[in-house]
Amino acid sequence: MLKRIYILKTTHLLILLAFVGFSVAGFGQTSPQNTRDSIYLNTLAKKYPAGITIEKSIEGNKKIERYIIVRNGKAKEFKKVYYSWGAKYYFALNYSITESTFLRETIALEGEAVKNVEINSEPHTTHPVCGNGER
């Protein structure tokens, strides 16, 4: 009977892990998505300096702040997205996270360099109807 309870609890744990996005096939092995994420983060770690780089851009009706954090040779990527109607969303590697998680993970450590970069995602063009330079 004890063995059945253990198996039942293990099955529920695996179902729960699958529900929240963990791979349960070959439990403990890396999935293709995790491998792609690892390659992407390794590329960021090589491209960006140690510390926090904040890239600010505007795309359509949203402002995006992309945080690339490199510590001990490993990178993490976070985004804060502000929409024109007031909504704010937070992401870690394009996975939705809470504001409190975002704030906890993106805080600068003592003595850590923080670099702000403005990126012009959309070139300023004339309005197609009135032609006066407004968007």
N, CA, C and O atoms as CSV, one atom per row, in Angstrom:
chain,resi,resn,atom,element,x,y,z
A,1,MET,N,N,0.821,-1.195,0.000
A,1,MET,CA,C,0.000,0.000,0.000
A,1,MET,C,C,0.862,1.255,0.000
A,1,MET,O,O,0.536,2.219,-0.693
A,2,LEU,N,N,1.914,1.267,0.732
A,2,LEU,CA,C,2.807,2.417,0.770
A,2,LEU,C,C,3.399,2.685,-0.612
A,2,LEU,O,O,3.570,3.838,-1.008
A,3,LYS,N,N,3.711,1.617,-1.342
A,3,LYS,CA,C,4.256,1.761,-2.683
A,3,LYS,C,C,3.256,2.449,-3.604
A,3,LYS,O,O,3.655,3.289,-4.410
A,4,ARG,N,N,1.991,2.126,-3.511
A,4,ARG,CA,C,0.960,2.757,-4.342
A,4,ARG,C,C,0.835,4.245,-4.045
A,4,ARG,O,O,0.706,5.052,-4.966
A,5,ILE,N,N,0.872,4.606,-2.794
A,5,ILE,CA,C,0.783,6.027,-2.424
A,5,ILE,C,C,1.972,6.788,-2.987
A,5,ILE,O,O,1.817,7.896,-3.501
A,6,TYR,N,N,3.144,6.206,-2.895
A,6,TYR,CA,C,4.347,6.845,-3.427
A,6,TYR,C,C,4.224,7.047,-4.938
A,6,TYR,O,O,4.527,8.121,-5.456
A,7,ILE,N,N,3.777,6.005,-5.635
A,7,ILE,CA,C,3.610,6.110,-7.088
A,7,ILE,C,C,2.551,7.158,-7.419
A,7,ILE,O,O,2.730,7.935,-8.357
A,8,LEU,N,N,1.469,7.192,-6.678
A,8,LEU,CA,C,0.416,8.171,-6.904
A,8,LEU,C,C,0.951,9.584,-6.711
A,8,LEU,O,O,0.687,10.464,-7.530
A,9,LYS,N,N,1.703,9.809,-5.632
A,9,LYS,CA,C,2.275,11.136,-5.391
A,9,LYS,C,C,3.268,11.506,-6.488
A,9,LYS,O,O,3.285,12.652,-6.939
A,10,THR,N,N,4.084,10.570,-6.917
A,10,THR,CA,C,5.042,10.824,-7.987
A,10,THR,C,C,4.314,11.174,-9.278
A,10,THR,O,O,4.720,12.094,-9.988
A,11,THR,N,N,3.243,10.451,-9.589
A,11,THR,CA,C,2.466,10.726,-10.793
A,11,THR,C,C,1.864,12.126,-10.735
A,11,THR,O,O,1.894,12.854,-11.727
A,12,HIS,N,N,1.322,12.508,-9.593
A,12,HIS,CA,C,0.756,13.851,-9.459
A,12,HIS,C,C,1.831,14.917,-9.596
A,12,HIS,O,O,1.580,15.970,-10.183
A,13,LEU,N,N,3.012,14.668,-9.070
A,13,LEU,CA,C,4.110,15.615,-9.201
A,13,LEU,C,C,4.497,15.779,-10.663
A,13,LEU,O,O,4.703,16.900,-11.128
A,14,LEU,N,N,4.598,14.670,-11.393
A,14,LEU,CA,C,4.949,14.754,-12.810
A,14,LEU,C,C,3.872,15.471,-13.603
A,14,LEU,O,O,4.180,16.251,-14.504
A,15,ILE,N,N,2.616,15.218,-13.279
A,15,ILE,CA,C,1.521,15.929,-13.958
A,15,ILE,C,C,1.599,17.413,-13.644
A,15,ILE,O,O,1.429,18.243,-14.537
A,16,LEU,N,N,1.854,17.756,-12.398
A,16,LEU,CA,C,1.984,19.162,-12.012
A,16,LEU,C,C,3.154,19.803,-12.732
A,16,LEU,O,O,3.022,20.912,-13.248
A,17,LEU,N,N,4.290,19.135,-12.779
A,17,LEU,CA,C,5.444,19.681,-13.484
A,17,LEU,C,C,5.148,19.868,-14.965
A,17,LEU,O,O,5.561,20.869,-15.550
A,18,ALA,N,N,4.441,18.924,-15.584
A,18,ALA,CA,C,4.078,19.055,-16.990
A,18,ALA,C,C,3.141,20.238,-17.187
A,18,ALA,O,O,3.246,20.956,-18.181
A,19,PHE,N,N,2.225,20.444,-16.246
A,19,PHE,CA,C,1.263,21.541,-16.347
A,19,PHE,C,C,1.952,22.897,-16.287
A,19,PHE,O,O,1.537,23.817,-16.991
A,20,VAL,N,N,2.990,23.050,-15.470
A,20,VAL,CA,C,3.667,24.341,-15.343
A,20,VAL,C,C,4.795,24.509,-16.347
A,20,VAL,O,O,5.513,25.507,-16.300
A,21,GLY,N,N,4.969,23.552,-17.257
A,21,GLY,CA,C,5.884,23.759,-18.361
A,21,GLY,C,C,7.182,22.982,-18.307
A,21,GLY,O,O,8.025,23.166,-19.185
A,22,PHE,N,N,7.385,22.125,-17.327
A,22,PHE,CA,C,8.595,21.324,-17.281
A,22,PHE,C,C,8.418,20.090,-18.152
A,22,PHE,O,O,7.317,19.551,-18.264
A,23,SER,N,N,9.491,19.653,-18.756
A,23,SER,CA,C,9.442,18.442,-19.559
A,23,SER,C,C,9.505,17.232,-18.638
A,23,SER,O,O,10.400,17.136,-17.799
A,24,VAL,N,N,8.558,16.306,-18.789
A,24,VAL,CA,C,8.579,15.091,-17.983
A,24,VAL,C,C,9.010,13.892,-18.823
A,24,VAL,O,O,9.254,12.820,-18.270
A,25,ALA,N,N,9.108,14.044,-20.131
A,25,ALA,CA,C,9.602,12.956,-20.968
A,25,ALA,C,C,11.093,12.828,-20.706
A,25,ALA,O,O,11.833,13.795,-20.886
A,26,GLY,N,N,11.541,11.679,-20.292
A,26,GLY,CA,C,12.947,11.512,-19.955
A,26,GLY,C,C,13.300,12.412,-18.791
A,26,GLY,O,O,14.272,13.165,-18.847
A,27,PHE,N,N,12.512,12.331,-17.738
A,27,PHE,CA,C,12.640,13.227,-16.585
A,27,PHE,C,C,14.108,13.414,-16.215
A,27,PHE,O,O,14.825,12.445,-15.966
A,28,GLY,N,N,14.541,14.660,-16.182
A,28,GLY,CA,C,15.922,14.972,-15.853
A,28,GLY,C,C,16.771,15.269,-17.080
A,28,GLY,O,O,17.875,15.799,-16.951
A,29,GLN,N,N,16.274,14.938,-18.268
A,29,GLN,CA,C,17.012,15.235,-19.484
A,29,GLN,C,C,16.626,16.618,-19.978
A,29,GLN,O,O,15.574,17.138,-19.608
A,30,THR,N,N,17.468,17.220,-20.810
A,30,THR,CA,C,17.156,18.539,-21.337
A,30,THR,C,C,16.296,18.414,-22.579
A,30,THR,O,O,16.507,17.532,-23.410
A,31,SER,N,N,15.325,19.306,-22.697
A,31,SER,CA,C,14.452,19.310,-23.864
A,31,SER,C,C,15.079,20.187,-24.947
A,31,SER,O,O,15.988,20.963,-24.654
A,32,PRO,N,N,14.613,20.077,-26.192
A,32,PRO,CA,C,15.134,20.939,-27.261
A,32,PRO,C,C,14.956,22.425,-26.939
A,32,PRO,O,O,15.817,23.235,-27.282
A,33,GLN,N,N,13.845,22.793,-26.283
A,33,GLN,CA,C,13.625,24.197,-25.934
A,33,GLN,C,C,14.677,24.673,-24.941
A,33,GLN,O,O,15.202,25.777,-25.085
A,34,ASN,N,N,14.995,23.859,-23.932
A,34,ASN,CA,C,16.024,24.229,-22.970
A,34,ASN,C,C,17.381,24.377,-23.640
A,34,ASN,O,O,18.165,25.254,-23.275
A,35,THR,N,N,17.662,23.522,-24.620
A,35,THR,CA,C,18.923,23.610,-25.348
A,35,THR,C,C,18.992,24.901,-26.146
A,35,THR,O,O,20.027,25.567,-26.152
A,36,ARG,N,N,17.897,25.269,-26.823
A,36,ARG,CA,C,17.865,26.530,-27.581
A,36,ARG,C,C,18.047,27.722,-26.641
A,36,ARG,O,O,18.782,28.660,-26.948
A,37,ASP,N,N,17.370,27.674,-25.495
A,37,ASP,CA,C,17.505,28.760,-24.523
A,37,ASP,C,C,18.944,28.868,-24.035
A,37,ASP,O,O,19.465,29.974,-23.898
A,38,SER,N,N,19.589,27.745,-23.772
A,38,SER,CA,C,20.975,27.742,-23.300
A,38,SER,C,C,21.916,28.336,-24.344
A,38,SER,O,O,22.799,29.126,-24.013
A,39,ILE,N,N,21.723,27.955,-25.595
A,39,ILE,CA,C,22.553,28.501,-26.673
A,39,ILE,C,C,22.353,30.005,-26.778
A,39,ILE,O,O,23.320,30.754,-26.912
A,40,TYR,N,N,21.097,30.450,-26.717
A,40,TYR,CA,C,20.782,31.877,-26.795
A,40,TYR,C,C,21.436,32.638,-25.646
A,40,TYR,O,O,22.043,33.687,-25.866
A,41,LEU,N,N,21.320,32.124,-24.431
A,41,LEU,CA,C,21.902,32.805,-23.268
A,41,LEU,C,C,23.427,32.805,-23.330
A,41,LEU,O,O,24.051,33.783,-22.918
A,42,ASN,N,N,24.038,31.743,-23.829
A,42,ASN,CA,C,25.493,31.717,-23.998
A,42,ASN,C,C,25.945,32.777,-24.996
A,42,ASN,O,O,26.985,33.410,-24.811
A,43,THR,N,N,25.155,32.969,-26.059
A,43,THR,CA,C,25.457,34.002,-27.044
A,43,THR,C,C,25.384,35.390,-26.404
A,43,THR,O,O,26.243,36.237,-26.649
A,44,LEU,N,N,24.350,35.619,-25.579
A,44,LEU,CA,C,24.231,36.904,-24.888
A,44,LEU,C,C,25.403,37.140,-23.946
A,44,LEU,O,O,25.913,38.256,-23.857
A,45,ALA,N,N,25.832,36.096,-23.242
A,45,ALA,CA,C,26.944,36.221,-22.295
A,45,ALA,C,C,28.232,36.630,-22.998
A,45,ALA,O,O,29.048,37.355,-22.430
A,46,LYS,N,N,28.417,36.168,-24.233
A,46,LYS,CA,C,29.612,36.533,-24.997
A,46,LYS,C,C,29.504,37.932,-25.595
A,46,LYS,O,O,30.507,38.631,-25.739
A,47,LYS,N,N,28.291,38.332,-25.942
A,47,LYS,CA,C,28.073,39.604,-26.639
A,47,LYS,C,C,28.056,40.808,-25.696
A,47,LYS,O,O,28.517,41.887,-26.070
A,48,TYR,N,N,27.529,40.641,-24.475
A,48,TYR,CA,C,27.339,41.771,-23.558
A,48,TYR,C,C,28.368,41.765,-22.434
A,48,TYR,O,O,28.842,40.705,-22.024
A,49,PRO,N,N,28.715,42.960,-21.935
A,49,PRO,CA,C,29.685,43.041,-20.837
A,49,PRO,C,C,29.061,42.599,-19.514
A,49,PRO,O,O,27.839,42.513,-19.387
A,50,ALA,N,N,29.911,42.323,-18.541
A,50,ALA,CA,C,29.429,41.957,-17.212
A,50,ALA,C,C,28.628,43.114,-16.631
A,50,ALA,O,O,28.964,44.277,-16.852
A,51,GLY,N,N,27.581,42.801,-15.896
A,51,GLY,CA,C,26.700,43.814,-15.328
A,51,GLY,C,C,25.333,43.761,-15.982
A,51,GLY,O,O,24.919,42.734,-16.520
A,52,ILE,N,N,24.640,44.894,-15.923
A,52,ILE,CA,C,23.286,44.972,-16.463
A,52,ILE,C,C,23.256,45.946,-17.630
A,52,ILE,O,O,23.681,47.094,-17.504
A,53,THR,N,N,22.757,45.486,-18.754
A,53,THR,CA,C,22.541,46.352,-19.918
A,53,THR,C,C,21.034,46.463,-20.111
A,53,THR,O,O,20.338,45.454,-20.226
A,54,ILE,N,N,20.536,47.699,-20.147
A,54,ILE,CA,C,19.108,47.943,-20.339
A,54,ILE,C,C,18.927,48.591,-21.704
A,54,ILE,O,O,19.372,49.715,-21.934
A,55,GLU,N,N,18.266,47.869,-22.607
A,55,GLU,CA,C,17.988,48.385,-23.941
A,55,GLU,C,C,16.545,48.843,-23.992
A,55,GLU,O,O,15.629,48.064,-23.730
A,56,LYS,N,N,16.342,50.115,-24.333
A,56,LYS,CA,C,14.995,50.677,-24.401
A,56,LYS,C,C,14.623,50.914,-25.857
A,56,LYS,O,O,15.392,51.496,-26.622
A,57,SER,N,N,13.429,50.452,-26.227
A,57,SER,CA,C,12.977,50.619,-27.603
A,57,SER,C,C,11.471,50.822,-27.634
A,57,SER,O,O,10.775,50.562,-26.653
A,58,ILE,N,N,10.984,51.287,-28.767
A,58,ILE,CA,C,9.550,51.467,-28.991
A,58,ILE,C,C,9.183,50.670,-30.231
A,58,ILE,O,O,9.804,50.810,-31.285
A,59,GLU,N,N,8.169,49.834,-30.089
A,59,GLU,CA,C,7.670,49.046,-31.214
A,59,GLU,C,C,6.156,49.193,-31.254
A,59,GLU,O,O,5.456,48.667,-30.388
A,60,GLY,N,N,5.658,49.894,-32.239
A,60,GLY,CA,C,4.208,50.099,-32.348
A,60,GLY,C,C,3.665,50.843,-31.153
A,60,GLY,O,O,4.094,51.960,-30.864
A,61,ASN,N,N,2.713,50.226,-30.445
A,61,ASN,CA,C,2.072,50.882,-29.304
A,61,ASN,C,C,2.657,50.430,-27.968
A,61,ASN,O,O,1.988,50.511,-26.938
A,62,LYS,N,N,3.904,49.955,-27.980
A,62,LYS,CA,C,4.508,49.502,-26.722
A,62,LYS,C,C,5.956,49.967,-26.594
A,62,LYS,O,O,6.691,50.089,-27.574
A,63,LYS,N,N,6.332,50.221,-25.341
A,63,LYS,CA,C,7.715,50.529,-24.994
A,63,LYS,C,C,8.294,49.286,-24.351
A,63,LYS,O,O,7.671,48.672,-23.485
A,64,ILE,N,N,9.486,48.921,-24.780
A,64,ILE,CA,C,10.113,47.703,-24.270
A,64,ILE,C,C,11.438,48.044,-23.603
A,64,ILE,O,O,12.271,48.748,-24.174
A,65,GLU,N,N,11.621,47.540,-22.397
A,65,GLU,CA,C,12.907,47.619,-21.709
A,65,GLU,C,C,13.434,46.195,-21.610
A,65,GLU,O,O,12.836,45.349,-20.945
A,66,ARG,N,N,14.547,45.937,-22.269
A,66,ARG,CA,C,15.156,44.599,-22.278
A,66,ARG,C,C,16.381,44.633,-21.370
A,66,ARG,O,O,17.308,45.410,-21.597
A,67,TYR,N,N,16.381,43.803,-20.360
A,67,TYR,CA,C,17.476,43.728,-19.399
A,67,TYR,C,C,18.313,42.493,-19.713
A,67,TYR,O,O,17.807,41.372,-19.667
A,68,ILE,N,N,19.589,42.692,-20.033
A,68,ILE,CA,C,20.507,41.580,-20.204
A,68,ILE,C,C,21.469,41.644,-19.021
A,68,ILE,O,O,22.225,42.604,-18.870
A,69,ILE,N,N,21.428,40.625,-18.200
A,69,ILE,CA,C,22.232,40.598,-16.981
A,69,ILE,C,C,23.285,39.511,-17.131
A,69,ILE,O,O,22.963,38.336,-17.312
A,70,VAL,N,N,24.551,39.918,-17.052
A,70,VAL,CA,C,25.656,38.972,-17.161
A,70,VAL,C,C,26.405,38.970,-15.836
A,70,VAL,O,O,26.976,39.977,-15.418
A,71,ARG,N,N,26.385,37.804,-15.185
A,71,ARG,CA,C,27.086,37.627,-13.907
A,71,ARG,C,C,27.822,36.293,-13.953
A,71,ARG,O,O,27.257,35.271,-14.343
A,72,ASN,N,N,29.068,36.317,-13.554
A,72,ASN,CA,C,29.892,35.091,-13.524
A,72,ASN,C,C,29.895,34.362,-14.861
A,72,ASN,O,O,29.883,33.131,-14.903
A,73,GLY,N,N,29.910,35.118,-15.949
A,73,GLY,CA,C,29.962,34.526,-17.282
A,73,GLY,C,C,28.660,33.935,-17.780
A,73,GLY,O,O,28.633,33.328,-18.851
A,74,LYS,N,N,27.565,34.098,-17.022
A,74,LYS,CA,C,26.263,33.566,-17.433
A,74,LYS,C,C,25.282,34.718,-17.611
A,74,LYS,O,O,25.294,35.679,-16.842
A,75,ALA,N,N,24.434,34.614,-18.628
A,75,ALA,CA,C,23.492,35.673,-18.955
A,75,ALA,C,C,22.069,35.274,-18.605
A,75,ALA,O,O,21.705,34.098,-18.610
A,76,LYS,N,N,21.278,36.296,-18.301
A,76,LYS,CA,C,19.829,36.162,-18.132
A,76,LYS,C,C,19.202,37.306,-18.909
A,76,LYS,O,O,19.793,38.380,-19.022
A,77,GLU,N,N,18.003,37.082,-19.447
A,77,GLU,CA,C,17.303,38.126,-20.190
A,77,GLU,C,C,15.915,38.325,-19.607
A,77,GLU,O,O,15.173,37.369,-19.383
A,78,PHE,N,N,15.579,39.587,-19.367
A,78,PHE,CA,C,14.259,39.956,-18.858
A,78,PHE,C,C,13.725,41.098,-19.703
A,78,PHE,O,O,14.490,41.879,-20.268
A,79,LYS,N,N,12.392,41.188,-19.785
A,79,LYS,CA,C,11.765,42.300,-20.507
A,79,LYS,C,C,10.627,42.863,-19.684
A,79,LYS,O,O,9.891,42.140,-19.013
A,80,LYS,N,N,10.505,44.185,-19.758
A,80,LYS,CA,C,9.356,44.893,-19.200
A,80,LYS,C,C,8.698,45.586,-20.392
A,80,LYS,O,O,9.341,46.364,-21.096
A,81,VAL,N,N,7.416,45.299,-20.612
A,81,VAL,CA,C,6.705,45.844,-21.771
A,81,VAL,C,C,5.563,46.719,-21.285
A,81,VAL,O,O,4.681,46.262,-20.558
A,82,TYR,N,N,5.588,48.001,-21.701
A,82,TYR,CA,C,4.529,48.952,-21.374
A,82,TYR,C,C,3.675,49.159,-22.625
A,82,TYR,O,O,4.203,49.484,-23.688
A,83,TYR,N,N,2.378,48.974,-22.505
A,83,TYR,CA,C,1.483,49.250,-23.632
A,83,TYR,C,C,0.886,50.648,-23.484
A,83,TYR,O,O,0.800,51.186,-22.379
A,84,SER,N,N,0.477,51.225,-24.606
A,84,SER,CA,C,-0.035,52.598,-24.609
A,84,SER,C,C,-1.292,52.753,-23.761
A,84,SER,O,O,-1.573,53.857,-23.295
A,85,TRP,N,N,-2.050,51.692,-23.547
A,85,TRP,CA,C,-3.265,51.791,-22.745
A,85,TRP,C,C,-2.985,51.585,-21.256
A,85,TRP,O,O,-3.917,51.585,-20.453
A,86,GLY,N,N,-1.703,51.408,-20.871
A,86,GLY,CA,C,-1.336,51.351,-19.464
A,86,GLY,C,C,-0.957,49.993,-18.921
A,86,GLY,O,O,-0.482,49.900,-17.789
A,87,ALA,N,N,-1.149,48.948,-19.682
A,87,ALA,CA,C,-0.801,47.611,-19.193
A,87,ALA,C,C,0.711,47.421,-19.173
A,87,ALA,O,O,1.422,47.925,-20.042
A,88,LYS,N,N,1.199,46.679,-18.157
A,88,LYS,CA,C,2.615,46.332,-18.054
A,88,LYS,C,C,2.735,44.816,-17.946
A,88,LYS,O,O,1.991,44.173,-17.206
A,89,TYR,N,N,3.683,44.258,-18.694
A,89,TYR,CA,C,3.929,42.827,-18.654
A,89,TYR,C,C,5.419,42.584,-18.457
A,89,TYR,O,O,6.255,43.380,-18.883
A,90,TYR,N,N,5.734,41.472,-17.806
A,90,TYR,CA,C,7.114,41.139,-17.476
A,90,TYR,C,C,7.432,39.745,-18.000
A,90,TYR,O,O,6.604,38.836,-17.935
A,91,PHE,N,N,8.657,39.590,-18.526
A,91,PHE,CA,C,9.061,38.325,-19.121
A,91,PHE,C,C,10.490,37.969,-18.734
A,91,PHE,O,O,11.335,38.846,-18.555
A,92,ALA,N,N,10.745,36.678,-18.608
A,92,ALA,CA,C,12.090,36.133,-18.484
A,92,ALA,C,C,12.233,35.160,-19.636
A,92,ALA,O,O,11.553,34.134,-19.674
A,93,LEU,N,N,13.110,35.472,-20.572
A,93,LEU,CA,C,13.288,34.636,-21.765
A,93,LEU,C,C,11.969,34.382,-22.484
A,93,LEU,O,O,11.710,33.264,-22.929
A,94,ASN,N,N,11.152,35.392,-22.599
A,94,ASN,CA,C,9.845,35.350,-23.255
A,94,ASN,C,C,8.802,34.502,-22.532
A,94,ASN,O,O,7.747,34.214,-23.099
A,95,TYR,N,N,9.076,34.096,-21.291
A,95,TYR,CA,C,8.086,33.424,-20.448
A,95,TYR,C,C,7.546,34.460,-19.472
A,95,TYR,O,O,8.324,35.173,-18.838
A,96,SER,N,N,6.252,34.554,-19.343
A,96,SER,CA,C,5.632,35.539,-18.470
A,96,SER,C,C,6.026,35.302,-17.010
A,96,SER,O,O,6.039,34.166,-16.536
A,97,ILE,N,N,6.349,36.398,-16.301
A,97,ILE,CA,C,6.691,36.336,-14.879
A,97,ILE,C,C,5.950,37.454,-14.157
A,97,ILE,O,O,5.370,38.329,-14.800
A,98,THR,N,N,5.964,37.434,-12.832
A,98,THR,CA,C,5.297,38.474,-12.047
A,98,THR,C,C,6.206,39.695,-11.914
A,98,THR,O,O,7.414,39.618,-12.139
A,99,GLU,N,N,5.606,40.808,-11.548
A,99,GLU,CA,C,6.376,42.024,-11.333
A,99,GLU,C,C,7.388,41.834,-10.204
A,99,GLU,O,O,8.525,42.294,-10.309
A,100,SER,N,N,6.986,41.165,-9.132
A,100,SER,CA,C,7.903,40.986,-8.003
A,100,SER,C,C,9.109,40.124,-8.395
A,100,SER,O,O,10.225,40.392,-7.951
A,101,THR,N,N,8.898,39.107,-9.211
A,101,THR,CA,C,10.020,38.299,-9.691
A,101,THR,C,C,10.936,39.142,-10.560
A,101,THR,O,O,12.158,39.068,-10.432
A,102,PHE,N,N,10.358,39.939,-11.438
A,102,PHE,CA,C,11.146,40.819,-12.299
A,102,PHE,C,C,12.007,41.768,-11.461
A,102,PHE,O,O,13.203,41.912,-11.713
A,103,LEU,N,N,11.396,42.410,-10.468
A,103,LEU,CA,C,12.130,43.359,-9.631
A,103,LEU,C,C,13.242,42.672,-8.844
A,103,LEU,O,O,14.340,43.214,-8.721
A,104,ARG,N,N,12.970,41.503,-8.319
A,104,ARG,CA,C,13.971,40.767,-7.538
A,104,ARG,C,C,15.150,40.344,-8.412
A,104,ARG,O,O,16.299,40.416,-7.978
A,105,GLU,N,N,14.873,39.904,-9.637
A,105,GLU,CA,C,15.926,39.375,-10.509
A,105,GLU,C,C,16.745,40.456,-11.210
A,105,GLU,O,O,17.884,40.205,-11.606
A,106,THR,N,N,16.183,41.652,-11.368
A,106,THR,CA,C,16.880,42.684,-12.142
A,106,THR,C,C,17.539,43.756,-11.274
A,106,THR,O,O,18.060,44.736,-11.806
A,107,ILE,N,N,17.528,43.592,-9.977
A,107,ILE,CA,C,18.155,44.593,-9.117
A,107,ILE,C,C,19.677,44.498,-9.251
A,107,ILE,O,O,20.244,43.406,-9.291
A,108,ALA,N,N,20.314,45.651,-9.319
A,108,ALA,CA,C,21.771,45.691,-9.455
A,108,ALA,C,C,22.432,45.361,-8.119
A,108,ALA,O,O,22.014,45.840,-7.065
A,109,LEU,N,N,23.457,44.545,-8.188
A,109,LEU,CA,C,24.235,44.230,-7.003
A,109,LEU,C,C,25.181,45.386,-6.695
A,109,LEU,O,O,25.445,46.223,-7.559
A,110,GLU,N,N,25.682,45.431,-5.486
A,110,GLU,CA,C,26.585,46.508,-5.079
A,110,GLU,C,C,27.817,46.527,-5.987
A,110,GLU,O,O,28.502,45.517,-6.148
A,111,GLY,N,N,28.082,47.693,-6.575
A,111,GLY,CA,C,29.233,47.868,-7.445
A,111,GLY,C,C,29.052,47.356,-8.864
A,111,GLY,O,O,29.990,47.403,-9.660
A,112,GLU,N,N,27.879,46.876,-9.191
A,112,GLU,CA,C,27.635,46.329,-10.523
A,112,GLU,C,C,27.339,47.440,-11.525
A,112,GLU,O,O,26.598,48.377,-11.229
A,113,ALA,N,N,27.926,47.323,-12.709
A,113,ALA,CA,C,27.735,48.323,-13.759
A,113,ALA,C,C,26.345,48.196,-14.372
A,113,ALA,O,O,25.869,47.093,-14.640
A,114,VAL,N,N,25.698,49.353,-14.590
A,114,VAL,CA,C,24.400,49.396,-15.266
A,114,VAL,C,C,24.542,50.336,-16.453
A,114,VAL,O,O,24.927,51.495,-16.300
A,115,LYS,N,N,24.225,49.824,-17.639
A,115,LYS,CA,C,24.366,50.598,-18.873
A,115,LYS,C,C,23.004,50.712,-19.543
A,115,LYS,O,O,22.356,49.701,-19.811
A,116,ASN,N,N,22.565,51.950,-19.816
A,116,ASN,CA,C,21.297,52.191,-20.520
A,116,ASN,C,C,21.580,52.484,-21.985
A,116,ASN,O,O,22.455,53.287,-22.312
A,117,VAL,N,N,20.831,51.825,-22.863
A,117,VAL,CA,C,21.007,51.993,-24.302
A,117,VAL,C,C,19.649,52.272,-24.929
A,117,VAL,O,O,18.699,51.516,-24.724
A,118,GLU,N,N,19.557,53.363,-25.696
A,118,GLU,CA,C,18.334,53.675,-26.443
A,118,GLU,C,C,18.446,53.059,-27.831
A,118,GLU,O,O,19.432,53.278,-28.536
A,119,ILE,N,N,17.444,52.295,-28.219
A,119,ILE,CA,C,17.429,51.667,-29.533
A,119,ILE,C,C,16.235,52.199,-30.296
A,119,ILE,O,O,15.110,52.158,-29.798
A,120,ASN,N,N,16.463,52.695,-31.491
A,120,ASN,CA,C,15.366,53.173,-32.327
A,120,ASN,C,C,14.870,52.017,-33.169
A,120,ASN,O,O,15.433,51.711,-34.220
A,121,SER,N,N,13.801,51.370,-32.695
A,121,SER,CA,C,13.263,50.204,-33.400
A,121,SER,C,C,12.496,50.597,-34.645
A,121,SER,O,O,12.541,49.898,-35.658
A,122,GLU,N,N,11.798,51.705,-34.573
A,122,GLU,CA,C,11.003,52.135,-35.716
A,122,GLU,C,C,11.517,53.489,-36.207
A,122,GLU,O,O,11.523,54.462,-35.453
A,123,PRO,N,N,11.943,53.551,-37.452
A,123,PRO,CA,C,12.374,54.842,-37.974
A,123,PRO,C,C,11.185,55.797,-38.078
A,123,PRO,O,O,10.069,55.378,-38.385
A,124,HIS,N,N,11.432,57.069,-37.823
A,124,HIS,CA,C,10.371,58.069,-37.899
A,124,HIS,C,C,10.043,58.311,-39.368
A,124,HIS,O,O,10.913,58.692,-40.151
A,125,THR,N,N,8.810,58.093,-39.727
A,125,THR,CA,C,8.399,58.288,-41.117
A,125,THR,C,C,7.221,59.255,-41.154
A,125,THR,O,O,6.569,59.498,-40.138
A,126,THR,N,N,6.964,59.790,-42.312
A,126,THR,CA,C,5.810,60.677,-42.445
A,126,THR,C,C,4.536,59.858,-42.431
A,126,THR,O,O,4.513,58.709,-42.871
A,127,HIS,N,N,3.489,60.457,-41.925
A,127,HIS,CA,C,2.200,59.786,-41.838
A,127,HIS,C,C,1.683,59.542,-43.247
A,127,HIS,O,O,1.715,60.453,-44.074
A,128,PRO,N,N,1.199,58.315,-43.548
A,128,PRO,CA,C,0.780,58.014,-44.911
A,128,PRO,C,C,-0.405,58.826,-45.403
A,128,PRO,O,O,-0.586,58.969,-46.612
A,129,VAL,N,N,-1.225,59.366,-44.492
A,129,VAL,CA,C,-2.404,60.109,-44.919
A,129,VAL,C,C,-2.121,61.608,-44.972
A,129,VAL,O,O,-2.309,62.256,-46.001
A,130,CYS,N,N,-1.656,62.153,-43.817
A,130,CYS,CA,C,-1.494,63.608,-43.774
A,130,CYS,C,C,-0.082,64.046,-44.189
A,130,CYS,O,O,0.104,65.197,-44.583
A,131,GLY,N,N,0.918,63.150,-44.110
A,131,GLY,CA,C,2.266,63.469,-44.582
A,131,GLY,C,C,3.005,64.495,-43.757
A,131,GLY,O,O,3.968,65.082,-44.249
A,132,ASN,N,N,2.593,64.744,-42.503
A,132,ASN,CA,C,3.224,65.803,-41.719
A,132,ASN,C,C,4.244,65.301,-40.697
A,132,ASN,O,O,4.648,66.058,-39.814
A,133,GLY,N,N,4.661,64.058,-40.799
A,133,GLY,CA,C,5.683,63.548,-39.897
A,133,GLY,C,C,5.129,62.926,-38.624
A,133,GLY,O,O,5.904,62.449,-37.795
A,134,GLU,N,N,3.794,62.917,-38.442
A,134,GLU,CA,C,3.225,62.264,-37.280
A,134,GLU,C,C,3.065,60.786,-37.559
A,134,GLU,O,O,3.004,60.357,-38.711
A,135,ARG,N,N,2.997,60.021,-36.496
A,135,ARG,CA,C,2.777,58.584,-36.678
A,135,ARG,C,C,1.316,58.277,-36.571
A,135,ARG,O,O,0.917,57.119,-36.695
